[in-house]
């Protein structure tokens, strides 16, 4: 008995199936490809957690014209000040992962979590898409008010030991690099210097100039006008090498504290889940921007070294920095922590 003939069209199904599957796969891939190809589709928000005129603000404004021209969209800088950068970082951690919201911040990205884990509502490693390190510093400048009779770190330490709990330092919150610098000094020297908390570095800087606090650790761009104007005296710089802008100022190692090594750095992040194509595009544009001779010269004037590392290397750097900051927080806590004014 002969088998029934297949209906018209049934014989073609096996041959059509691969073509249909390929078409479906292509249609699924199109939105992802279009998202990267069409990026950016609108103005970009660049979020920073520190005040206008600060170092983060200066770095951001140096990059913005180059980045905007390369991407063909305006970049709008938003200062979301508060909680040593935590407010700004929290905003970006929850933003849409479409590449139109960026975070520029400092090493406080890791130190905030290390020094105040219960007060930071995000994981600095897992809850962000790292792009690259933009720049790093030669270190913080250890400054004192001109009325302080100390012309070296050792003389300042001798004074602090003679008058325990009398001298004061300022910082913009626990975990802020100003705080870390002063607390490191206390830990390695065994001194008791009182902590005065400020909302921002600008307020602490004004109070140092006014003689309301005695010492402060500041970045080179902020410290230089104070030094040139005779409003503060530099005792040391916290990085491993001297800075040519203050060639006569020794490092903390040279000043007699070999275990003291602290630099600042600036990085760019995106919300978690941002497509790798967008991260790669921004990485390439940042690298091009910081390679520009005008920007490199301006960085040099500010006491900054232009960054330059792959996204993978930056991710490892951030993870390592978090581990180091946690070790440092434990060390400072073991030394007695701070006493607040």
BALO-418646 format. One record per residue (C-alpha): residue number from 1; residue in one letter; z, x, y. Coordinates in Angstrom, 1 decimal. Each point is the difference from the previous one (the first is absolute). Example, Ala and Ser with C-alpha at 12.3 -4.5 7.8 and 13.67 -1.06 7.14 Angstrom:
// residues 2
resi 1	resn A	z 7.8	x 12.3	y -4.5
resi 2	resn S	z -0.7	x 1.4	y 3.4
***
This chain:
// residues 341
resi 1	resn X	z 0.0	x 0.0	y 0.0
resi 2	resn X	z -1.0	x 1.5	y 3.3
resi 3	resn X	z 2.6	x 0.7	y 2.8
resi 4	resn X	z -0.2	x -2.0	y 3.2
resi 5	resn X	z -1.8	x 1.7	y 2.8
resi 6	resn X	z 2.2	x 1.0	y 3.0
resi 7	resn X	z -0.3	x -2.1	y 3.1
resi 8	resn X	z -2.1	x 1.5	y 2.8
resi 9	resn X	z 2.0	x 2.5	y 2.0
resi 10	resn X	z 2.6	x 0.8	y -2.7
resi 11	resn X	z -1.8	x 3.1	y -1.1
resi 12	resn X	z 0.2	x 1.5	y 3.5
resi 13	resn X	z 3.8	x -0.2	y 0.3
resi 14	resn X	z 0.8	x 3.3	y -1.6
resi 15	resn X	z -2.5	x 1.7	y 2.3
resi 16	resn X	z 1.3	x -1.8	y 3.1
resi 17	resn X	z 3.7	x 0.7	y -0.7
resi 18	resn X	z 0.0	x 3.7	y 1.1
resi 19	resn X	z -1.9	x -0.8	y 3.2
resi 20	resn X	z 2.5	x -2.8	y 0.8
resi 21	resn X	z 3.0	x 2.2	y -0.6
resi 22	resn X	z -1.5	x 2.7	y 2.2
resi 23	resn X	z -0.6	x -2.5	y 2.8
resi 24	resn X	z 3.6	x -1.3	y -0.3
resi 25	resn X	z 1.3	x 3.6	y 0.1
resi 26	resn X	z -2.0	x 0.8	y 3.1
resi 27	resn X	z 1.1	x -3.2	y 1.8
resi 28	resn X	z 3.6	x 0.9	y -0.7
resi 29	resn X	z -0.5	x 3.5	y 1.4
resi 30	resn X	z -1.8	x -1.1	y 3.1
resi 31	resn X	z 3.2	x -1.2	y 1.9
resi 32	resn X	z 1.7	x 3.3	y -0.6
resi 33	resn X	z -3.0	x 2.1	y 1.0
resi 34	resn X	z -0.5	x -2.2	y 3.1
resi 35	resn X	z 3.6	x 0.4	y 1.0
resi 36	resn X	z -0.4	x 3.8	y 0.1
resi 37	resn X	z -3.5	x -0.1	y 1.5
resi 38	resn X	z 0.9	x -2.5	y 2.7
resi 39	resn X	z 3.2	x 1.8	y 1.0
resi 40	resn X	z 1.1	x -0.2	y 2.7
resi 41	resn X	z -1.0	x -3.5	y 0.9
resi 42	resn X	z 2.3	x -0.5	y 3.0
resi 43	resn X	z 2.4	x 1.9	y 2.3
resi 44	resn X	z 2.6	x 2.2	y -1.8
resi 45	resn X	z 3.7	x -0.2	y 0.6
resi 46	resn X	z 1.7	x 3.4	y 0.0
resi 47	resn X	z 3.8	x -0.5	y -0.4
resi 48	resn X	z 2.6	x 2.5	y 1.1
resi 49	resn X	z 3.7	x -0.4	y 0.0
resi 50	resn X	z 0.9	x 2.2	y 3.0
resi 51	resn X	z -0.2	x -0.3	y 3.8
resi 52	resn X	z -2.9	x 0.6	y 2.3
resi 53	resn X	z -0.2	x 3.6	y 1.1
resi 54	resn X	z 1.6	x 1.4	y -3.0
resi 55	resn X	z -1.6	x 2.5	y -2.4
resi 56	resn X	z -1.3	x -2.6	y -2.4
resi 57	resn X	z -1.5	x -1.9	y 2.9
resi 58	resn X	z -1.7	x 3.2	y 1.2
resi 59	resn X	z -1.4	x 0.8	y -3.4
resi 60	resn X	z -1.3	x -3.5	y -0.4
resi 61	resn X	z -1.7	x -0.1	y 3.4
resi 62	resn X	z -1.7	x 3.3	y -0.7
resi 63	resn X	z -1.6	x -1.3	y -3.2
resi 64	resn X	z -0.8	x -3.5	y 1.2
resi 65	resn X	z -3.2	x 0.7	y 2.0
resi 66	resn X	z -1.6	x 2.1	y -2.8
resi 67	resn X	z 0.9	x -2.4	y -2.7
resi 68	resn X	z -1.1	x -3.0	y 2.0
resi 69	resn X	z -3.4	x 1.5	y 0.8
resi 70	resn X	z -0.5	x 1.0	y -3.7
resi 71	resn X	z 0.9	x -3.5	y -1.3
resi 72	resn X	z -1.7	x -2.0	y 2.7
resi 73	resn X	z 3.1	x -2.2	y 0.7
resi 74	resn X	z 2.8	x 0.2	y 2.6
resi 75	resn X	z 3.4	x 1.2	y -1.2
resi 76	resn X	z 3.0	x -1.8	y 1.5
resi 77	resn X	z 3.2	x 2.0	y 0.1
resi 78	resn X	z 3.1	x -2.1	y -0.6
resi 79	resn X	z 3.5	x 1.4	y 0.7
resi 80	resn X	z 2.4	x -1.8	y -2.3
resi 81	resn X	z 3.1	x 1.9	y 0.9
resi 82	resn X	z 3.3	x -0.3	y -1.9
resi 83	resn X	z 2.1	x 1.2	y -2.9
resi 84	resn X	z -1.5	x 3.5	y 0.1
resi 85	resn X	z -3.5	x -1.2	y -0.9
resi 86	resn X	z 1.1	x -2.5	y -2.8
resi 87	resn X	z -1.2	x -3.1	y 1.9
resi 88	resn X	z -3.5	x 1.4	y 0.4
resi 89	resn X	z -0.2	x 1.2	y -3.6
resi 90	resn X	z 1.3	x -3.3	y -1.3
resi 91	resn X	z -2.8	x -1.8	y 1.9
resi 92	resn X	z -2.7	x 2.2	y -1.5
resi 93	resn X	z 1.4	x -0.2	y -3.5
resi 94	resn X	z -0.5	x -3.8	y 0.1
resi 95	resn X	z -3.4	x 0.0	y 1.8
resi 96	resn X	z -3.3	x -1.0	y -1.6
resi 97	resn X	z -1.5	x 2.9	y -2.0
resi 98	resn X	z -3.4	x -0.2	y 1.8
resi 99	resn X	z 0.2	x 3.2	y 2.0
resi 100	resn X	z 0.5	x -1.6	y 3.4
resi 101	resn X	z 3.7	x 0.8	y 0.3
resi 102	resn X	z 1.1	x 3.7	y 0.0
resi 103	resn X	z 3.4	x 1.7	y 0.3
resi 104	resn X	z 0.5	x 3.3	y 1.8
resi 105	resn X	z 3.5	x 1.4	y -0.3
resi 106	resn X	z 2.1	x 3.1	y -0.6
resi 107	resn X	z 2.1	x 1.5	y -2.8
resi 108	resn X	z 2.4	x -2.8	y 0.7
resi 109	resn X	z -2.2	x -1.9	y -2.4
resi 110	resn X	z 1.9	x 1.8	y -2.8
resi 111	resn X	z 3.3	x 1.0	y 1.7
resi 112	resn X	z 0.8	x -3.6	y 1.0
resi 113	resn X	z 0.1	x -1.0	y -3.7
resi 114	resn X	z 1.9	x 3.2	y -1.0
resi 115	resn X	z 2.7	x -0.4	y 2.6
resi 116	resn X	z 0.3	x -3.8	y 0.2
resi 117	resn X	z -1.4	x -1.5	y -3.3
resi 118	resn X	z 1.6	x -3.4	y 0.4
resi 119	resn X	z -1.5	x -0.4	y 3.5
resi 120	resn X	z -3.7	x 0.6	y -0.9
resi 121	resn X	z -1.8	x -3.0	y -1.6
resi 122	resn X	z -2.8	x 2.0	y -1.6
resi 123	resn X	z -0.7	x 3.0	y -2.2
resi 124	resn X	z -1.7	x 2.7	y 2.2
resi 125	resn X	z -2.1	x 1.2	y -3.0
resi 126	resn X	z -0.8	x -3.2	y -2.0
resi 127	resn X	z -0.4	x -2.5	y 2.9
resi 128	resn X	z -2.7	x 1.9	y 2.0
resi 129	resn X	z -3.5	x 1.4	y -0.5
resi 130	resn X	z 0.1	x 3.6	y 1.3
resi 131	resn X	z -3.0	x 1.3	y 1.9
resi 132	resn X	z 0.9	x 3.5	y 1.2
resi 133	resn X	z 2.3	x 2.2	y 2.0
resi 134	resn X	z -1.2	x 0.2	y 3.6
resi 135	resn X	z 2.1	x 2.9	y 1.3
resi 136	resn X	z 3.3	x 1.8	y -0.4
resi 137	resn X	z 2.3	x 1.9	y 2.3
resi 138	resn X	z 1.4	x 3.5	y 0.3
resi 139	resn X	z 3.4	x -1.6	y -0.1
resi 140	resn X	z 2.5	x -1.6	y 2.3
resi 141	resn X	z 1.4	x 1.8	y 3.0
resi 142	resn X	z 3.8	x 0.3	y 0.1
resi 143	resn X	z 0.9	x -0.7	y 3.6
resi 144	resn X	z 3.2	x 0.1	y 2.0
resi 145	resn X	z 0.8	x -1.2	y 3.5
resi 146	resn X	z 0.1	x 2.9	y 2.4
resi 147	resn X	z 3.7	x -0.6	y 0.6
resi 148	resn X	z 0.8	x 1.1	y -3.6
resi 149	resn X	z 1.0	x 3.6	y 0.0
resi 150	resn X	z -2.1	x 1.0	y -3.1
resi 151	resn X	z -3.2	x 2.0	y 0.0
resi 152	resn X	z -0.4	x 0.2	y -3.8
resi 153	resn X	z 0.6	x -2.2	y -3.0
resi 154	resn X	z 2.9	x 2.2	y -1.1
resi 155	resn X	z 1.6	x -0.3	y 3.5
resi 156	resn X	z -0.4	x -3.8	y -0.2
resi 157	resn X	z 1.6	x -0.1	y -3.5
resi 158	resn X	z 2.9	x 2.1	y 1.3
resi 159	resn X	z 0.5	x -2.4	y 2.8
resi 160	resn X	z -0.2	x -3.0	y -2.3
resi 161	resn X	z 2.6	x 1.5	y -2.3
resi 162	resn X	z 2.3	x 0.7	y 2.9
resi 163	resn X	z -0.2	x -3.6	y 1.2
resi 164	resn X	z -0.5	x -2.1	y -3.2
resi 165	resn X	z -1.1	x -3.6	y 0.7
resi 166	resn X	z -0.5	x 0.7	y 3.8
resi 167	resn X	z -3.7	x 0.8	y 0.1
resi 168	resn X	z -2.6	x -2.8	y -0.4
resi 169	resn X	z -3.6	x -0.4	y -1.2
resi 170	resn X	z -2.4	x -2.9	y 0.3
resi 171	resn X	z -2.4	x -1.6	y -2.5
resi 172	resn X	z -1.9	x -3.2	y -0.4
resi 173	resn X	z 1.6	x -1.2	y -3.2
resi 174	resn X	z 1.1	x 1.4	y -3.3
resi 175	resn X	z -2.9	x 1.7	y -1.8
resi 176	resn X	z -1.9	x 0.7	y 3.3
resi 177	resn X	z -1.1	x 3.6	y 0.2
resi 178	resn X	z 2.3	x 0.6	y 3.0
resi 179	resn X	z 2.9	x -1.1	y -2.1
resi 180	resn X	z -1.1	x 2.1	y -3.0
resi 181	resn X	z -0.3	x 3.2	y 2.2
resi 182	resn X	z 3.5	x -0.4	y 1.4
resi 183	resn X	z 1.6	x -1.0	y -3.3
resi 184	resn X	z -1.7	x 3.0	y -1.8
resi 185	resn X	z 1.5	x 2.3	y 2.6
resi 186	resn X	z 3.4	x -1.5	y -0.5
resi 187	resn X	z -0.3	x 0.3	y -3.8
resi 188	resn X	z -1.1	x 3.7	y 0.0
resi 189	resn X	z 2.5	x 1.0	y 2.7
resi 190	resn X	z 3.0	x -2.1	y -0.9
resi 191	resn X	z 0.4	x -1.4	y 3.5
resi 192	resn X	z 1.1	x -3.4	y 1.2
resi 193	resn X	z -2.4	x -1.4	y 2.7
resi 194	resn X	z 0.1	x -3.7	y 0.9
resi 195	resn X	z -3.0	x -2.2	y -0.4
resi 196	resn X	z -1.1	x -2.3	y 2.8
resi 197	resn X	z -2.5	x -2.6	y -1.1
resi 198	resn X	z -3.0	x -1.1	y 2.2
resi 199	resn X	z -2.7	x -2.5	y -0.4
resi 200	resn X	z -2.7	x 2.7	y 0.5
resi 201	resn X	z -0.5	x 3.7	y 0.6
resi 202	resn X	z -0.9	x -0.6	y 3.7
resi 203	resn X	z 3.5	x -1.3	y 0.7
resi 204	resn X	z 1.7	x 2.9	y -1.8
resi 205	resn X	z -2.3	x 2.4	y 1.9
resi 206	resn X	z 1.0	x -1.6	y 3.4
resi 207	resn X	z 3.7	x 0.3	y -0.9
resi 208	resn X	z -0.4	x 3.7	y -1.0
resi 209	resn X	z -1.6	x 0.7	y 3.4
resi 210	resn X	z 2.8	x -1.9	y 1.7
resi 211	resn X	z 2.7	x 1.9	y -1.8
resi 212	resn X	z 1.3	x -3.1	y -1.9
resi 213	resn X	z -0.6	x 1.7	y -3.3
resi 214	resn X	z 0.2	x 3.7	y -0.8
resi 215	resn X	z -2.7	x 0.7	y -2.5
resi 216	resn X	z -3.2	x -1.4	y -1.4
resi 217	resn X	z -2.8	x 0.8	y -2.5
resi 218	resn X	z -3.4	x -0.9	y 1.5
resi 219	resn X	z -3.6	x 0.5	y -0.9
resi 220	resn X	z -1.9	x 2.7	y 2.0
resi 221	resn X	z -2.1	x -2.4	y 2.2
resi 222	resn X	z 3.2	x -1.8	y 1.2
resi 223	resn X	z 2.1	x 3.1	y 0.2
resi 224	resn X	z -2.4	x 2.1	y 2.2
resi 225	resn X	z 0.3	x -2.0	y 3.2
resi 226	resn X	z 3.8	x 0.2	y -0.2
resi 227	resn X	z -0.1	x 3.7	y -0.6
resi 228	resn X	z -2.5	x 0.7	y 2.8
resi 229	resn X	z 1.9	x -2.2	y 2.4
resi 230	resn X	z 3.3	x 1.8	y -0.8
resi 231	resn X	z 1.5	x -3.3	y -1.3
resi 232	resn X	z 0.7	x 1.5	y -3.5
resi 233	resn X	z 0.4	x 3.4	y -1.7
resi 234	resn X	z -1.7	x 0.7	y -3.3
resi 235	resn X	z 2.0	x 1.9	y -2.6
resi 236	resn X	z -2.2	x -0.1	y -3.1
resi 237	resn X	z -2.9	x -1.7	y -1.7
resi 238	resn X	z 0.5	x -1.5	y -3.5
resi 239	resn X	z -3.3	x 0.9	y -1.7
resi 240	resn X	z -0.7	x 3.1	y -2.0
resi 241	resn X	z -1.9	x 1.9	y 2.7
resi 242	resn X	z 0.2	x 0.3	y 3.8
resi 243	resn X	z -2.2	x -2.1	y 2.2
resi 244	resn X	z -2.2	x 1.8	y 2.5
resi 245	resn X	z 0.9	x -2.5	y 2.7
resi 246	resn X	z 3.6	x 1.3	y -0.2
resi 247	resn X	z -0.5	x 3.6	y -1.3
resi 248	resn X	z 3.4	x 1.2	y 1.1
resi 249	resn X	z 1.8	x -2.9	y -1.9
resi 250	resn X	z 1.1	x 1.1	y -3.5
resi 251	resn X	z -0.2	x -2.1	y -3.2
resi 252	resn X	z 3.2	x -1.4	y -1.5
resi 253	resn X	z -0.5	x 2.6	y -2.8
resi 254	resn X	z -0.1	x 2.8	y 2.6
resi 255	resn X	z 3.0	x -1.5	y 1.7
resi 256	resn X	z 2.1	x 0.6	y -3.1
resi 257	resn X	z -0.5	x -3.2	y -2.0
resi 258	resn X	z -2.5	x 0.8	y -2.8
resi 259	resn X	z 0.3	x -3.4	y -1.7
resi 260	resn X	z -1.0	x -1.9	y 3.1
resi 261	resn X	z -3.7	x -1.0	y -0.2
resi 262	resn X	z -1.2	x -3.3	y 1.6
resi 263	resn X	z -3.4	x -1.0	y 1.2
resi 264	resn X	z -1.4	x -3.4	y 1.1
resi 265	resn X	z -3.3	x -1.5	y -1.1
resi 266	resn X	z -2.2	x -3.0	y 0.8
resi 267	resn X	z -2.0	x -2.1	y -2.5
resi 268	resn X	z -2.3	x -3.0	y -0.3
resi 269	resn X	z 0.6	x -2.8	y -2.5
resi 270	resn X	z -1.6	x -3.4	y -0.9
resi 271	resn X	z 1.5	x -3.0	y -1.7
resi 272	resn X	z 0.3	x 0.2	y -3.8
resi 273	resn X	z -3.0	x -1.2	y -1.9
resi 274	resn X	z -2.6	x 1.2	y 2.6
resi 275	resn X	z -3.2	x 0.8	y -1.8
resi 276	resn X	z -0.6	x 3.7	y -0.8
resi 277	resn X	z -3.4	x -0.1	y 1.9
resi 278	resn X	z 1.8	x -1.0	y 3.2
resi 279	resn X	z 2.7	x 2.7	y -0.5
resi 280	resn X	z -2.7	x 2.6	y -0.6
resi 281	resn X	z -1.9	x -1.1	y 3.1
resi 282	resn X	z 3.0	x 0.3	y 2.2
resi 283	resn X	z 1.0	x 3.3	y -1.5
resi 284	resn X	z -3.4	x 1.5	y 0.8
resi 285	resn X	z 0.2	x -1.3	y 3.6
resi 286	resn X	z 3.4	x 1.4	y 0.6
resi 287	resn X	z -1.0	x 3.4	y -1.4
resi 288	resn X	z -3.0	x 0.0	y 2.3
resi 289	resn X	z 2.1	x -1.0	y 3.0
resi 290	resn X	z 2.7	x 2.7	y -0.5
resi 291	resn X	z -2.7	x 2.6	y -0.5
resi 292	resn X	z -1.4	x -0.7	y 3.5
resi 293	resn X	z 0.7	x 3.1	y 2.1
resi 294	resn X	z 1.4	x -2.0	y 3.0
resi 295	resn X	z 2.5	x -1.8	y -2.2
resi 296	resn X	z 1.0	x 3.2	y -1.8
resi 297	resn X	z 0.5	x 1.7	y 3.4
resi 298	resn X	z 2.1	x -2.9	y 1.2
resi 299	resn X	z 2.1	x 0.1	y -3.2
resi 300	resn X	z 0.5	x 3.7	y 0.5
resi 301	resn X	z 1.3	x -0.6	y 3.6
resi 302	resn X	z 2.4	x -2.6	y -1.4
resi 303	resn X	z 1.3	x 2.4	y -2.7
resi 304	resn X	z -1.7	x -1.9	y -2.8
resi 305	resn X	z -2.1	x 1.3	y -2.9
resi 306	resn X	z -2.9	x -2.2	y -0.9
resi 307	resn X	z 0.3	x -1.6	y -3.5
resi 308	resn X	z -2.5	x 0.3	y -2.7
resi 309	resn X	z 0.8	x -1.1	y -3.6
resi 310	resn X	z -1.6	x -2.3	y -2.5
resi 311	resn X	z 1.4	x -3.5	y -0.5
resi 312	resn X	z 1.3	x 1.0	y -3.4
resi 313	resn X	z 1.7	x 3.1	y 1.5
resi 314	resn X	z 1.5	x -2.1	y 2.8
resi 315	resn X	z 1.4	x -2.5	y -2.6
resi 316	resn X	z 1.7	x 2.9	y -1.8
resi 317	resn X	z 1.3	x 1.4	y 3.2
resi 318	resn X	z 1.6	x -3.3	y 1.0
resi 319	resn X	z 1.6	x -0.3	y -3.4
resi 320	resn X	z 1.4	x 3.6	y 0.1
resi 321	resn X	z 1.2	x -0.5	y 3.6
resi 322	resn X	z 1.9	x -3.2	y -1.1
resi 323	resn X	z 1.7	x 2.0	y -2.8
resi 324	resn X	z 0.9	x 2.8	y 2.5
resi 325	resn X	z 1.4	x -2.5	y 2.5
resi 326	resn X	z 2.1	x -1.6	y -2.6
resi 327	resn X	z 1.4	x 3.4	y -1.0
resi 328	resn X	z 0.7	x 0.8	y 3.7
resi 329	resn X	z 1.7	x -3.4	y 0.6
resi 330	resn X	z 2.3	x 0.8	y -3.0
resi 331	resn X	z 0.7	x 3.4	y 1.4
resi 332	resn X	z 0.9	x -1.4	y 3.5
resi 333	resn X	z 2.1	x -2.7	y -1.5
resi 334	resn X	z 1.9	x 2.6	y -2.1
resi 335	resn X	z 0.6	x 2.1	y 3.2
resi 336	resn X	z 1.7	x -3.0	y 1.6
resi 337	resn X	z -2.8	x -2.0	y 1.6
resi 338	resn X	z 0.2	x -0.9	y 3.7
resi 339	resn X	z 2.6	x -1.4	y 2.3
resi 340	resn X	z -1.4	x -2.6	y 2.4
resi 341	resn X	z 0.9	x 0.0	y 3.6
***
